[in-house]
Amino acid sequence: MNRIKLNALGALAAGMVLASAPFVSAHAESRCDVPRIGGEARACAAAAQGPTELRRFVERTRAIYNFYYWDYAPHAVATVAPAPEAAKLASAVTEISNAATAK
């Protein structure tokens, strides 16, 4: 193969590897689900103490471990409750549409 085709093939292969990396990497619900050692164990201990302690730990040891806060933060499922006025609004919309069709 000539040099240009070999360089193009290498660039294509590198691009494929880099493009597939986010899809291949598996993330658990939380990294603290399995026992850890070293800095990760300290990060899990800080996460168990609360979000403020975890943030302090991550910021304090940024140059050492280069951890990302959301990798160790507990992922709470946020549920949005319907607004208390939703039933009143729905009945008002129904009344308006009934009044508009009655005319």
DAFENZI-V771832 format. One record per helix or strand. SS is the DSSP state (~ for helix, > for strand). FROM is the first residue (numbers start at 1). LEN is the number of residues. If there is no record, write none. Layout:
BEGIN
ss=SS from=FROM len=LEN
ss=SS from=FROM len=LEN
END
This chain:
BEGIN
ss=~ from=3 len=22
ss=~ from=31 len=3
ss=~ from=39 len=11
ss=~ from=51 len=10
ss=~ from=62 len=4
ss=~ from=69 len=4
ss=~ from=86 len=17
END
